[in-house]
Amino acid sequence: AFNINLSLRRAAAVANWLTQSLRLPSAGIQIKGYGESYPLVDPSGTPEQQQLNRRVEIVIRPKQS
C-alpha cells in the first residue's frame, strides 16, 4: 500500500509540473500508480540498482478527433 501511494504521488507531481510549467491541459493527463507491479530491475537488488524502478513513464498519444 505504501508503494502504491508513493507511485501515485510521484505521478501526480509530474502531472502537476506538466500543467503548471508547460501549460498542458490537465483534462488530457491521466495518472496511474503501479507500486511494485512492474519493476524494470530485480526488487531485491541494491538501492542503486532499484533506482530504475522509481520512475514515471509518459505516453503521448495523438489527439483523437
Secondary structure, DSSP 8 states (H G I E B T S, - for coil): -HHHHHHHHHHHHHHHHHHHHS---GGG------TTSS-SS-TTS-HHHHGGGS-----------
